[in-house]
Amino acid sequence: MNNYLPEKGTPVNELDTPCIIIDLDIAEKNIATLQNNANELGIDVRPHAKTHKSPYWAKKQIAAGAIGVCCAKLAEAEVLTEGGIDNILITNQIIGETKITRLVKLAKKTNIIVAVESEKNINQLSEIAKNNSVKIGVIVEINVGMNRCGVSPEKSVILAQEIENSKSLNFHGIMGYEGHAVAVRDHESRVLETQKAMSVLNDSADKIRSMGINVGLVSASGTGTYSISGKIPGITEVQCGSYIFMDGDYLNVLDEFKSALTVMSTVISKSEDRVVADFGLKSISVDRGIAEIISNEKLQIKKHSEEHTVIESESQEKISLEIGDKIFALPMHGDTTINLHENFYGIRKGKLEEVIPISGRGKFL
Ligand SMILES: Cc1ncc(COP(=O)(O)O)c(C=O)c1O
């Protein structure tokens, strides 16, 4: 298994493909930039590990000053715990007896907070935690305008009270993700949308506090909006994920973080008007658009199939690439591309420094 992994020190051009290349200097700089900016704003950073799905990067983020990490799935939380991360916020609802039983087991090993939005879920969490003599941390999710999960500020008061009434649950506060605002291209519109969303979140916190309940965490935001919400009094922490590597889509939104991730492939076929590279839909995602070839600006992707990508010249010029040459593509969506791979190849000064397992890939359960 995996005995084809390359040796440290291998020049990037000699790595087998398709693979994800991470520029370590840039990723580390992105981590430091977010942390420094958040420190200046006076807010905590709880990065979202749904992007990198790996304890390696979670540890780097915590070493830089993050208070813990978020993740989306229970199985991701298990992988992070196994990898030594001991402060995890699951930003989704964990539903049903078998999953809650796993969650309770995990809560015996690590500090877990989980999002809730229904009485039924709260009651089941409370009962299973009680039967296992564990206390589970919970956070109420508020719908701040994205219209995905979450409840209204009015409903959040009822849920917070229910949680307070349970001896097996610990009410930590509220979260609300303004996913409808994070990638709005126009800065002024992004500011307005974020402010609107954060006022819903703060309204909820005020309503819960008016019942005499302490709201410790008011957690929000992503890469595109943290610098806006971080200035709004009441928001205690931000959940940015994509900032660590950036992707083609997010590079159109803001420029304080740089691109650290590319998919490297090899030319396997050449004809008069095209080359074919050895990557495809099984190694790069297209849900936010077709990747950009960044190693040669005159080339563009014509079509993908599962394991092939046909690349043509944008001009009349002949393609100079030969069979065996490498091509670097910038995916439009990093998270869904990362989930297709087993490892990151971490590169510094043109050489492989670290093979970093993406141990949370495919961990949806
Ligand atoms: C709940 C939640 N928080 C935070 C984020 C922030 O992610 P990003 O920084 O990639 O926008 C996401 C992204 O999907 C999310 O679902």
The ligand as an ORCA input file, in Angstrom:
! r2SCAN-3c Opt
* xyz 0 1
  C     -20.308     26.340      8.742
  C     -19.208     26.944      7.949
  N     -18.374     27.798      8.563
  C     -17.362     28.388      7.901
  C     -17.132     28.123      6.573
  C     -16.017     28.926      5.972
  O     -15.430     28.523      4.904
  P     -14.598     29.407      3.859
  O     -13.562     30.121      4.619
  O     -14.075     28.334      3.016
  O     -15.527     30.333      3.177
  C     -17.967     27.209      5.889
  C     -17.770     26.869      4.481
  O     -18.385     26.068      3.870
  C     -19.024     26.611      6.597
  O     -19.870     25.740      6.010
*
